[in-house]
Amino acid sequence: MSNKKLNREDQELLEAFEAGEFESDLKDERRTQLAKLAEETIRKDKRINIRISSRDLEALQRRAIEEGLPYQSLVSSVLHKYVSGGLKDILANKALQRTSR
C-alpha cells in the first residue's frame, strides 16, 4: 500500500480486507470470463510501424518518463483508450458543437 493517509473508514476497510474478512461472490464461470477478458486486454499480439515527427516522439518520450513507463506502452495505452471510447477528441467535439448551432 502507498504511504497515503487514509481516513478512518478507508483504514477500517483496508484492515478488514487484509484480515481476510471479505469473500468474493463471483461464480466460477464469471471469474473465468473476467480472467479471459483481462488476458485479451493485455495481450499484445500485433505489431505496427508508424511515422511521426521527431517533435511528437520526443514529447511522447518525455511524457512517458513523467508517467514512469516505456514510451511504447504509453502509445499503446493512448490508442487503446481512444478506440475503447475512454479518450475523446476535444477539438472534433468543439467543431461539431459549432456546426450544430
N, C-alpha and C positions, 0 to 999 in steps of 0.2 A: 504494500500500500504506500502511496506517496506521503509526503510529510504535510499534507494539507490538514488544516484544523477542521475537525468535524463538529457539527452541532450535536447536542445531546441525543436527539432522536437518531441521527445518522450513526453516531457512535454505538448506540444500543443495537441498531440493525446490524452493523458490522460485527459486533461481538457475538450476536446470536448466530449470524452466518458462520463465523469462524468456529463456533462451538458445535456446529452441525445441527442446529435447531430447525433448519429449513429442509424441506423434502420436495423434490421435483414432482410435478403432477403430469409430466409428459408421458404419453403412452409410447411404447417401444417403436411403433410404426411411425409416429410423428418425430421421434428423436432421430430415427434412421433417415427420414425425409429431410429434416433440417441439416443433418450431417452431410448428406449428399449435396444439398444446395450450397452449403458453405464450401465444400470441396470444389464444386464447379465455379464458384465465385472467385476463389483464389488461384485456381489452375490457370497458368499462362501457357497455352499450348500453340499460340500463333506468334509469328514474328513480323514486324513491319519495319520499313525504312521510309523515313520522311526527310524532306529538305526544309530547313527553317533557317532564318537569318542568324548570323553569329550573335547579334544583339539579343534575340529572343532566347537562344540557347544559353547564353551567359546569365540572363535574367532567371531562367529556369534553374540553372545550377546554383545560383545564389539563394533562390527561394528554397530549394531542396536542402541546402546546408542549414538554413534557418529552421526548417522542419525536422532536420536530423535524419534524412533518408536519401538514398541514391536518386539522382535526378530522373532516371528511367522509371523508377517506382512512382515518383511524383507525376510524371507524364501519364503513366498508366492509370493512376488514381483519378486524375482530372478527366481523362477520356471516359473512364467508367462512370464517374459521377454525371458527366454530360449525357451519355447515352441512356443512363437509367433514370434521368429526369431530376437528379439531385443538384444539377448545376444549370442555371438558366442564362441565356444570352440577354443581358440587360439592355444593350443597345438595340437589339432587334425588337424587344418588347416596347421600348420607348418609341421607336419608329412606327410600330403597329398602332400604338396609342394615338400618335399624331395623325395618322391617316384615317382613324376611325372617328375623329371629331368633326 
